[in-house]
Amino acid sequence: MNSRFILLLFVMAGLVVAFAPLPVPAIAPQARTFRIDARQFAYFPSELKVNAGDKVNIQLVSTDVVHGLYVDGYDISIEADPGQTATLTFVADKPGSFRFRCNVTCGAMHPFMIGKLIVGSNDWFFRSIGLATLAVIGVVVSKKQKA
């Protein structure tokens, strides 16, 4: 076989693996509850992972001063007084990665008080396995052609 033709086949197979919809069964939406401790100038935990369609309950607990939590892309927010808990509930219906941040000025490092909400499944992991497998097959085929 012509080496250019084989290269074209591998490039096309790689594009299919990288961009075709995966036959991964959808995960049923569920209720997810997170307790986030807010203190100058960080959230603990600072990263939340949910599936698309999940009902998300965030319990924001302020440990020192008044803190807020605003979720970019969802345009929702809450505020918690020191020693108090505030609850925010929403449906994670927008897939992607969204920043959440303090929307109450809480001190000098306030602009750096951020976290991340990740909505969706990690299908890039499965795609990378497919691309790695395709690369190994390509190396084996090219070795056999040279021999």
LUMVEX-549971 format. One line per field, with one value per residue: residue number from 1; chain; y, z, x of N, C-alpha, C in turn. Coordinates in nm, 3 decimals, always signed. Each point is the difference from the previous one (the first is absolute). Layout:
n: NUM/...
chain: A/...
n_v: Y/...
n_w: Z/...
n_u: X/...
ca_v: Y/...
ca_w: Z/...
ca_u: X/...
c_v: Y/...
c_w: Z/...
c_u: X/...
This chain:
n: 1/2/3/4/5/6/7/8/9/10/11/12/13/14/15/16/17/18/19/20/21/22/23/24/25/26/27/28/29/30/31/32/33/34/35/36/37/38/39/40/41/42/43/44/45/46/47/48/49/50/51/52/53/54/55/56/57/58/59/60/61/62/63/64/65/66/67/68/69/70/71/72/73/74/75/76/77/78/79/80/81/82/83/84/85/86/87/88/89/90/91/92/93/94/95/96/97/98/99/100/101/102/103/104/105/106/107/108/109/110/111/112/113/114/115/116/117/118/119/120/121/122/123/124/125/126/127/128/129/130/131/132/133/134/135/136/137/138/139/140/141/142/143/144/145/146/147
chain: A/A/A/A/A/A/A/A/A/A/A/A/A/A/A/A/A/A/A/A/A/A/A/A/A/A/A/A/A/A/A/A/A/A/A/A/A/A/A/A/A/A/A/A/A/A/A/A/A/A/A/A/A/A/A/A/A/A/A/A/A/A/A/A/A/A/A/A/A/A/A/A/A/A/A/A/A/A/A/A/A/A/A/A/A/A/A/A/A/A/A/A/A/A/A/A/A/A/A/A/A/A/A/A/A/A/A/A/A/A/A/A/A/A/A/A/A/A/A/A/A/A/A/A/A/A/A/A/A/A/A/A/A/A/A/A/A/A/A/A/A/A/A/A/A/A/A
n_v: -0.119/+0.104/+0.051/+0.077/-0.108/-0.071/+0.099/+0.011/-0.133/+0.009/+0.099/-0.065/-0.111/+0.075/+0.058/-0.122/-0.051/+0.109/-0.011/-0.128/+0.003/-0.005/-0.131/+0.103/-0.091/+0.075/+0.079/-0.069/+0.111/+0.056/-0.005/+0.109/-0.027/+0.126/-0.021/+0.131/-0.013/+0.120/+0.028/+0.105/-0.019/-0.100/-0.090/-0.076/-0.088/+0.011/-0.130/+0.020/-0.130/+0.032/-0.079/+0.014/+0.091/-0.008/-0.027/+0.120/-0.044/+0.129/-0.051/+0.130/-0.032/+0.116/-0.007/+0.112/+0.038/+0.099/-0.111/+0.004/-0.048/+0.037/-0.066/+0.022/+0.055/-0.005/+0.104/-0.078/+0.042/-0.011/+0.036/-0.017/+0.026/+0.061/-0.123/+0.050/-0.071/+0.019/-0.023/-0.052/-0.003/-0.080/-0.004/-0.088/+0.089/+0.060/-0.085/-0.033/+0.092/+0.024/+0.124/-0.027/+0.110/+0.060/+0.031/-0.020/+0.127/-0.089/+0.084/+0.019/-0.125/+0.074/+0.070/-0.056/+0.033/-0.105/-0.063/-0.129/+0.017/-0.133/+0.027/-0.132/-0.091/-0.084/+0.032/+0.107/-0.056/-0.033/+0.124/+0.039/-0.089/+0.041/+0.126/-0.034/-0.071/+0.100/+0.076/-0.089/-0.011/+0.134/-0.002/-0.094/+0.063/+0.116/-0.068/-0.055/+0.123/+0.043/-0.104
n_w: +0.000/-0.056/+0.041/-0.107/-0.063/+0.052/-0.028/-0.117/-0.004/+0.046/-0.086/-0.094/+0.034/+0.006/-0.113/-0.043/+0.047/-0.052/-0.107/-0.027/+0.007/+0.130/-0.015/+0.081/+0.078/-0.018/+0.088/+0.071/-0.017/+0.088/+0.125/-0.008/+0.118/+0.001/+0.095/-0.017/+0.057/+0.031/-0.027/+0.062/-0.117/+0.046/-0.092/+0.089/-0.097/-0.086/-0.011/-0.076/-0.001/-0.099/-0.017/-0.130/+0.045/+0.071/+0.109/+0.001/+0.120/+0.009/+0.103/-0.006/+0.060/+0.056/+0.004/-0.075/-0.124/-0.041/-0.055/-0.127/-0.083/-0.110/-0.071/-0.064/-0.096/+0.130/+0.027/+0.094/+0.117/+0.105/+0.122/+0.072/+0.111/+0.077/-0.005/-0.110/-0.033/-0.126/-0.055/-0.103/-0.067/-0.092/-0.123/-0.002/-0.072/+0.034/-0.097/+0.067/-0.002/+0.125/+0.004/+0.128/+0.049/+0.090/+0.027/+0.115/-0.007/+0.011/-0.072/+0.025/+0.036/+0.020/-0.093/+0.091/+0.058/-0.065/-0.070/-0.020/-0.082/-0.002/-0.110/+0.015/-0.092/+0.041/-0.114/+0.034/+0.117/-0.035/-0.043/+0.108/+0.065/-0.068/+0.020/+0.127/+0.003/-0.061/+0.087/+0.095/-0.048/-0.010/+0.118/+0.042/-0.063/+0.044/+0.114/-0.017/-0.038/+0.099/+0.064
n_u: +0.083/-0.053/+0.115/-0.022/-0.044/+0.098/+0.082/-0.060/+0.007/+0.125/+0.021/-0.067/+0.063/+0.109/-0.043/-0.030/+0.114/+0.057/-0.081/-0.004/-0.132/+0.027/+0.001/+0.024/-0.056/-0.107/+0.055/-0.088/-0.070/+0.078/-0.040/+0.074/+0.053/+0.042/+0.088/-0.008/+0.119/-0.047/+0.126/+0.051/+0.029/-0.076/-0.036/-0.061/-0.017/+0.098/-0.024/-0.108/-0.027/-0.084/-0.105/-0.011/-0.085/+0.114/-0.073/+0.053/+0.036/+0.025/+0.063/-0.013/+0.115/-0.029/+0.132/+0.006/-0.022/-0.076/-0.046/+0.024/-0.089/+0.065/-0.092/+0.115/-0.069/-0.023/+0.079/+0.054/-0.050/+0.084/-0.042/+0.110/-0.068/+0.092/+0.045/-0.048/-0.108/+0.032/-0.118/+0.063/-0.115/+0.052/-0.047/+0.098/-0.067/+0.113/+0.035/+0.109/+0.094/-0.042/+0.037/+0.027/-0.053/+0.076/-0.126/+0.065/+0.033/+0.098/+0.070/+0.128/-0.009/-0.107/+0.066/+0.078/-0.113/+0.049/-0.092/-0.022/-0.104/+0.013/-0.071/-0.016/+0.005/+0.091/-0.064/+0.073/-0.024/-0.124/-0.013/+0.066/-0.073/-0.107/+0.038/+0.025/-0.111/-0.060/+0.067/-0.029/-0.123/+0.000/+0.059/-0.085/-0.099/+0.047/+0.018/-0.121/-0.037/+0.075/-0.055
ca_v: +0.119/+0.127/+0.056/+0.118/-0.048/-0.047/+0.120/+0.061/-0.082/+0.025/+0.135/-0.003/-0.076/+0.087/+0.101/-0.067/-0.027/+0.126/+0.086/-0.070/-0.021/-0.128/-0.079/-0.016/+0.024/+0.120/-0.023/+0.062/+0.113/-0.029/+0.114/+0.006/+0.102/+0.035/+0.098/+0.079/+0.090/+0.121/+0.079/+0.087/+0.042/-0.125/-0.091/-0.139/-0.023/+0.105/-0.057/-0.086/-0.071/-0.055/-0.039/+0.086/-0.035/-0.021/+0.107/+0.033/+0.076/+0.049/+0.057/+0.089/+0.029/+0.102/-0.025/+0.118/+0.123/-0.025/-0.046/-0.034/-0.095/+0.030/-0.099/+0.055/-0.081/-0.031/+0.127/-0.024/+0.030/-0.002/+0.060/-0.062/+0.077/-0.080/-0.107/-0.038/-0.080/+0.040/-0.110/+0.034/-0.120/+0.022/-0.116/+0.019/-0.032/+0.055/-0.072/+0.079/+0.036/+0.133/+0.053/+0.066/+0.097/+0.077/+0.123/+0.096/+0.040/-0.061/+0.033/+0.036/-0.108/-0.037/-0.039/-0.131/-0.101/-0.061/-0.145/-0.048/-0.095/-0.075/-0.067/-0.091/-0.121/+0.011/-0.087/+0.017/-0.111/-0.112/+0.037/-0.009/-0.143/-0.039/+0.058/-0.068/-0.132/+0.023/+0.033/-0.125/-0.079/+0.067/-0.028/-0.141/-0.013/+0.062/-0.087/-0.115/+0.044/+0.025/-0.127
ca_w: +0.000/-0.006/+0.134/+0.012/+0.021/+0.139/+0.083/-0.012/+0.078/+0.143/+0.032/+0.002/+0.119/+0.114/+0.006/+0.046/+0.144/+0.074/-0.008/-0.011/+0.130/+0.062/+0.040/+0.145/+0.049/+0.081/+0.142/+0.045/+0.091/+0.142/+0.088/+0.052/+0.104/+0.031/+0.106/-0.034/+0.104/-0.055/+0.094/-0.075/-0.124/-0.075/+0.021/+0.024/-0.115/-0.101/-0.128/+0.010/-0.124/-0.007/-0.133/-0.055/+0.047/+0.145/+0.087/+0.083/+0.122/+0.057/+0.134/+0.019/+0.141/+0.018/+0.127/+0.058/-0.033/-0.097/-0.132/-0.098/-0.103/-0.126/-0.101/-0.136/-0.099/+0.053/+0.052/+0.129/+0.109/+0.138/+0.097/+0.133/+0.109/+0.078/+0.081/-0.052/-0.123/-0.101/-0.095/-0.138/-0.073/-0.142/-0.087/-0.084/-0.134/-0.100/+0.010/-0.014/+0.119/+0.042/+0.117/+0.103/+0.067/+0.108/-0.053/+0.110/+0.028/+0.129/+0.039/-0.104/-0.098/-0.046/-0.141/-0.025/+0.065/-0.110/-0.007/-0.131/-0.011/-0.125/-0.030/-0.114/+0.018/-0.044/-0.116/-0.060/+0.047/-0.090/-0.132/+0.001/-0.007/-0.140/-0.082/+0.033/-0.064/-0.143/-0.021/+0.014/-0.122/-0.108/+0.015/-0.036/-0.145/-0.068/+0.018/-0.089/-0.138/-0.019/+0.005
ca_u: -0.083/+0.068/+0.016/-0.085/-0.136/-0.007/+0.003/-0.132/-0.094/+0.023/-0.046/-0.146/-0.040/+0.027/-0.106/-0.122/+0.016/+0.004/-0.117/-0.129/-0.065/+0.034/-0.117/+0.003/-0.136/-0.018/-0.019/-0.124/+0.021/-0.015/+0.021/+0.137/+0.015/+0.138/+0.024/+0.118/+0.045/+0.058/+0.079/+0.089/-0.062/-0.009/-0.112/+0.040/+0.087/-0.003/-0.044/-0.118/-0.027/-0.135/-0.044/-0.104/-0.134/-0.003/-0.048/+0.116/-0.023/+0.125/-0.012/+0.114/+0.024/+0.103/+0.069/+0.065/-0.071/-0.107/+0.047/-0.102/+0.037/-0.068/+0.037/+0.002/-0.070/-0.133/-0.050/-0.064/+0.093/-0.046/+0.091/-0.004/+0.060/+0.096/-0.056/-0.131/-0.005/-0.098/-0.018/-0.030/-0.044/-0.024/+0.021/+0.119/-0.048/+0.091/+0.127/+0.121/+0.075/-0.043/+0.068/-0.080/+0.085/-0.060/-0.057/-0.005/+0.138/+0.033/+0.137/+0.096/+0.019/-0.133/-0.011/+0.060/-0.084/-0.076/-0.007/-0.043/-0.109/+0.012/-0.127/+0.009/+0.080/+0.139/+0.015/+0.133/+0.082/-0.025/+0.052/+0.146/+0.033/-0.018/+0.107/+0.125/-0.008/+0.019/+0.141/+0.077/-0.024/+0.073/+0.143/+0.018/-0.017/+0.114/+0.117/-0.015/+0.022/+0.143/+0.071
c_v: +0.124/+0.062/+0.126/-0.039/-0.047/+0.119/+0.070/-0.077/+0.025/+0.140/+0.003/-0.076/+0.083/+0.108/-0.059/-0.024/+0.129/+0.072/-0.070/-0.015/-0.139/-0.075/-0.031/+0.029/+0.124/-0.037/+0.074/+0.117/-0.039/+0.128/-0.008/+0.114/+0.019/+0.101/+0.071/+0.092/+0.119/+0.072/+0.082/-0.078/-0.121/-0.072/-0.140/-0.088/+0.111/-0.051/-0.097/-0.065/-0.063/-0.042/+0.095/-0.051/-0.023/+0.122/+0.024/+0.085/+0.038/+0.063/+0.080/+0.036/+0.101/-0.019/+0.125/+0.131/-0.034/-0.039/-0.026/-0.105/+0.030/-0.100/+0.064/-0.094/-0.040/+0.124/-0.018/+0.026/-0.014/+0.073/-0.070/+0.090/-0.089/-0.101/-0.050/-0.082/+0.055/-0.111/+0.053/-0.130/+0.037/-0.131/+0.031/-0.042/+0.057/-0.073/+0.095/+0.023/+0.144/+0.042/+0.045/+0.085/+0.072/+0.131/+0.104/+0.037/-0.041/+0.027/+0.023/-0.106/-0.050/-0.043/-0.140/-0.114/-0.059/-0.152/-0.039/-0.102/-0.066/-0.079/-0.086/-0.119/+0.021/-0.091/+0.020/-0.108/-0.120/+0.029/-0.011/-0.146/-0.048/+0.053/-0.067/-0.139/+0.012/+0.032/-0.125/-0.086/+0.060/-0.029/-0.144/-0.018/+0.060/-0.082/-0.120/+0.039/+0.020/-0.131/-0.081
c_w: +0.000/+0.141/+0.020/+0.027/+0.145/+0.096/-0.002/+0.080/+0.150/+0.042/+0.008/+0.122/+0.125/+0.015/+0.049/+0.151/+0.080/+0.004/-0.011/+0.139/+0.055/+0.038/+0.149/+0.052/+0.089/+0.146/+0.043/+0.094/+0.145/+0.081/+0.058/+0.100/+0.031/+0.113/-0.035/+0.117/-0.067/+0.111/-0.082/-0.047/-0.089/+0.033/+0.021/-0.005/-0.103/-0.137/+0.025/-0.136/+0.009/-0.144/-0.047/+0.044/+0.149/+0.070/+0.102/+0.118/+0.057/+0.135/+0.025/+0.148/+0.009/+0.136/+0.064/-0.023/-0.097/-0.134/-0.088/-0.095/-0.121/-0.103/-0.137/-0.094/+0.044/+0.057/+0.128/+0.110/+0.135/+0.085/+0.133/+0.101/+0.079/+0.090/-0.048/-0.128/-0.090/-0.104/-0.136/-0.072/-0.145/-0.076/-0.093/-0.143/-0.112/+0.012/-0.021/+0.134/+0.034/+0.126/+0.101/+0.083/+0.109/-0.058/+0.111/+0.032/+0.142/+0.045/-0.120/-0.109/-0.057/-0.147/-0.030/+0.064/-0.106/+0.012/-0.137/+0.015/-0.136/-0.018/-0.124/+0.032/-0.058/-0.122/-0.071/+0.048/-0.094/-0.140/-0.003/-0.002/-0.144/-0.089/+0.030/-0.064/-0.150/-0.031/+0.009/-0.124/-0.117/+0.005/-0.043/-0.150/-0.073/+0.015/-0.094/-0.145/-0.029/-0.005/-0.127
c_u: +0.087/+0.006/-0.084/-0.145/-0.018/+0.001/-0.135/-0.104/+0.016/-0.044/-0.152/-0.052/+0.021/-0.105/-0.132/+0.008/-0.008/-0.134/-0.135/-0.063/+0.033/-0.127/+0.001/-0.141/-0.006/-0.025/-0.126/+0.030/-0.026/+0.020/+0.140/+0.007/+0.147/+0.001/+0.130/+0.030/+0.069/+0.075/+0.098/+0.121/-0.011/-0.130/+0.056/-0.124/-0.016/-0.042/-0.114/-0.024/-0.139/-0.028/-0.109/-0.137/-0.010/-0.060/+0.112/-0.045/+0.136/-0.031/+0.127/+0.010/+0.114/+0.064/+0.059/-0.076/-0.114/+0.064/-0.120/+0.051/-0.087/+0.050/-0.011/-0.073/-0.140/-0.067/-0.081/+0.102/-0.068/+0.104/-0.017/+0.069/+0.095/-0.071/-0.135/+0.015/-0.109/-0.006/-0.041/-0.035/-0.028/+0.020/+0.116/-0.034/+0.086/+0.133/+0.119/+0.068/-0.033/+0.076/-0.105/+0.094/-0.077/-0.052/-0.024/+0.145/+0.037/+0.144/+0.089/+0.015/-0.133/-0.006/+0.054/-0.080/-0.093/+0.001/-0.053/-0.112/+0.013/-0.127/+0.019/+0.085/+0.139/+0.021/+0.134/+0.096/-0.014/+0.053/+0.153/+0.046/-0.012/+0.111/+0.135/+0.004/+0.025/+0.146/+0.087/-0.018/+0.076/+0.149/+0.028/-0.010/+0.119/+0.128/-0.007/+0.024/+0.149/+0.078/-0.013
